[in-house]
Amino acid sequence: MNFAEAIILGIIQGLTEFLPVSSSGHLVLLQQLLGLKEAEIFFDVCVHLGTLVAVIIVFQQEIKNIITALLRLLSVAGQKDRMLSMIESDPELKMALLIVIGSIPTALLGLAFSGIADRLFASVFIVGLMLIVTGALLWFTRWTTKRVQAPGVDRLTPKNAFVIGIVQGLAIIPGISRSGSTISIGLLLGIKREIAARYSFLLSIPAIVGAGLLSLKEGLSGTDVIIQIYLVGAVAAAIVGYAALKALLHVVKKGSLYVFAPYCWLVGILAIVFGR
C-alpha cells in the first residue's frame, strides 16, 4: 500500500462510516471495481481508530458526563438502594446502562458472523442487495418526521436499546450502514431524532474498540507495518469523518435522513447488475 491508496481508503472510510451509505460496502466496491488491493488488517484498524477519534471529539461532552456519572455511582458502590436511585434519576447513568445493553447483541452477532466475514466481503452482489435494504430503512424514516416523539430518553428503553444493538450487529454485513440502520430503527421505534443519533454513535464506541482489538490481534501476526502510511490513512479518516459526522447530525436533526435512500438504491442496483 502506498500513500495515495492510504489517503483514498482513509477518505472513503471517514466519509462513509458516518453517512448512512455503508463504509464496508463502499470499500468492497472500491476494491473490486477499481482494482485496489484489499487493505491490510492493521490498516483497517488504524482508519477505524481515526473515525473513533472523530466520534470522541464530537461527543466529548456527552462522554465526559457519562464517565463523571459512573464515577459518582462507584462512590456509593455497595449501597444498593442509593445505586438504584441514582440510576433511575440520572439520565447519563441510564445512557451508560443502555449502551451496555445494546453492546451485548452487537458483540454476539459480531462473533457469530466472524467465521463467514471473508465470504461476505468478497461478494459484490451481497453488497448491492444490502445497500437496497439500507435504502429502504432510510426511506421509511420519512413517516417518522411528523410523528410526535417522546422527549428525553423515555422511549430509549432497555428493550429498544437491545433491538438497536441487534441491528448494529447485523451491520457487519457489507452494504448495511451501521449509522443509517441504527438511527433509522431508533426513529421507527419512536425515539426522538437527537437521542436516536446520540445513542447510535455512543453505542458505536465499544463496537469499534472491540472490533479493532480483535482485528489488531490478527493483524499483528506477520504484518509489515509501514507506520507513516497507516498514520496518513488514519488522519484522513479522522478529518473527513469529523466533517461527515457533523453533517449527518444536521441532516438527522432536520428529519431528512431519507434523502440518502435513492443513492443507496442506485449504487445497490449498479452493484447487482455489474457485479455478477
N, C-alpha and C positions, 0 to 999 in steps of 0.2 A: 504493500500500500504506500502511495506517495502522498505529498501534502495536498495536492489537488483533490484526490479521491477522499481524503480525510475531511476536507472542508465541505465538499459536496454532501457526503454522508452525514456530517455533523449538522449542516443546514437543513437537510431533509428530516433528520431526526428531531431537531428543535422545532421545526415548523409543524410537522405532522403529529408529534407527541401530544400537543395540546389542541390544535384544531381538530375537529371531530371527523377526521378522514382516514385514520389508522396509520400510524407510523410504520408498524411492522409490514402492513400490506404494501405501502409505497416503497419500502426498502426492497421487498421481494420483487416488485415490478421493475424498480430501477436496476437491480442487479440482473434480472432476466432479460429485459428489453434493451438495455444499454450496454450489456456485456461487462458490467463492473464485477470484480471479484467479490465473493461473499466476505463481509467484514469479519476479521478475527474476533474471537470471543472476548478477548481483553479489550479490544477497541469498542465493542458493543457495550461493555461495562462502563467504559470511560464516557461515551456520549450519553448514556443513561444517567450517569452521575452529573453530567453537565445540565441535563434537564431537571434533575433533582435540585440542583443549586437554584435554578430559576424558580421552582415551586417554593423553596425555603425563603427566598428573597421576597417574593410577592406576598406570602402568607406569614412573614416573620412575626408580626404582632400576634396573630392567632396562635402560632406555635409557642411563643413566649407565654401567652395566657394559659395555655393548656399545661405547660411544664410547671408554671407557678401554682396552678390549681392542684396538680399532682403532688407537689411538694407540701402544700397545705394538708392534703389528705394523708400523706405519710406522717405528718406531725401528730396525727391523732390515731396512728396505727394501733390496733388492739382494742380501740373503743368502738365497738360495733355500731352502737346507736348513733354516735356522732358521725361516723363514716357514712352511714346510710343517709343521714340527714344532709350531709354536705353534698353527696352525690345527687340527691333529689333536688336540692336547691341551686346548685352551681351548674350553669349551662356548659362551662368549659369541661367540667368533670364528666358531664353527660356525653359531650362530644368525644372525649378520650375513650369512654367506655364503648361508644358506638363504633369508633374506629377499630377497637379490638374485636368487637363482634363481626364487623364487616370483613376484617382481615382473615378470619378463620376459614370461611368457604373459599376465599381467594387463594390461600395457601394450599388447601386440599386439592382444589381443581388444578392449580399450577403443577403440583406433584403428579397428579393423575395424567395430565397431558404431556408431561416431560418426555415420556417414552416415545411419543409419536410426533414430537415437535419438528424433527428433521423432515418428515414426510409432509407436514402441513406447510412448512416454509419452502418446499420445493414445488408446490402446486399453484400456478397462476390462476387456474380455474377456481380453486377454493378461495383465493384472494378476491377474485371478481364476484363470486357468489356472496361472500360475506360483506363486501362493500355495498352490495344491493340491500342486504339485511340492515346494515348500519344506516343507509339512506332512509329506509322505511321507518326505523326508530326515530330518526331526526324529524321526519315529516309528520309523524304522529304528534310531536310536541306543539304543532300549530294549534291544536284544540285545547292546549293547557293554558294558553296565553290569556284567555278570558275567564278562566276558572278562578273562583275566589279561593285563594290559597291561605293555608293556616299561617299565622305569624310565628316567628321564632323557630324553635326546633320541635314544636309539638307533633308534627307529622313525621318527623325523623325518629321513628320508634325502633326498638331493637329488631322487630320483625322486618321493617323496611330496610334497616341497615344490613341485615343478613341477606336480603334479596339483592341489594345493590352489590354486596360482596360477591355473590354468585355471578352476577353479570360481569364484574371486574375480572373474576377468574376466567370466564369464558373469553375474555378479550385477549387471551394468549393466542387465540386463533387469528392468524394474519388476515386483515380485512375488517375485523371487528374493532372499531375505535373504542379504546378504554374510556377516554373522556366523554365522547359522544354517547356511548351506550349507558354509562353510569349516570350522567346528568339527565339523559332522556328518561330513563326508568324512574329517577327521582322525581322528575316533573310529572310523569304519568301516575305516580303514587300520591301526588298532591302536595309534594314538598315545595316550599317557597323557592323561587329561582335562585336567589343569592345563597340560600342554605344548601340547596342541591349542588351548586357549583363548588361551594366551600368544602362540603363533605367529600365530594368526588376527588378533589385534589389533595386534601389532607389524608384521605384513605390511600392515595397513590404512594405516599411516602414510604410506609412499611413494605408495600408491594415492590417498589423499585429497589429498596435496600435489600430485601430478601432475594429477589431475582438476581441482583448484582453480586451478592455474596456467593450464590450457587454457581453463577457463570464464572466468577473470579476463581473459584476453586478449580474448575475445569480448565479455565484459560491459562492459569499459571503453569500448567504442566506442558512443557515443551514449546512455549510461545516465545518467539523472538520479538521482544518488546522494543519498539523504537519510540521512546517516551515523547520526543518532541512532536512527532506526527500525531500521536494519540492525544497529546495535550491540545494541539491545534483543533482537532475534531471536537474535543470536549468543550473548549471555549466557544467554538462556533455554535454548538448545540445549546449552550447556556444563553448566549446573547440572543439568538433567534428564538429560542424557547421562551425567554422572558417577554419578548415583544408579542409572540403568538398567544401566550397565556393572558396577557393584559387585554389583547384584542378579543379573545374568546369570552372573557368575563364581561366585557362590554356588550357583546352580542347576546349572551345569556340574560343579562340584566334587562335588555330591550325585549326579550322574548322572541328572538329571531333565530334560534338555533336551527330551525328547519331550512334556512337558506343554503345550508351545506348539502342538503339531500340530493338535489339534481347533480351536483359534482360527483358525489359518491356513486350515483346510478350510472352516470356517463362513463366514469373510469371502470366501474364494475363490468358494464356491458362490453366495453372495449377489451378488457382483460379476458373475458369469457370467449369472445369472438376470435381474438388474435392470439390467445394464449394456448390454444389447443395444439 
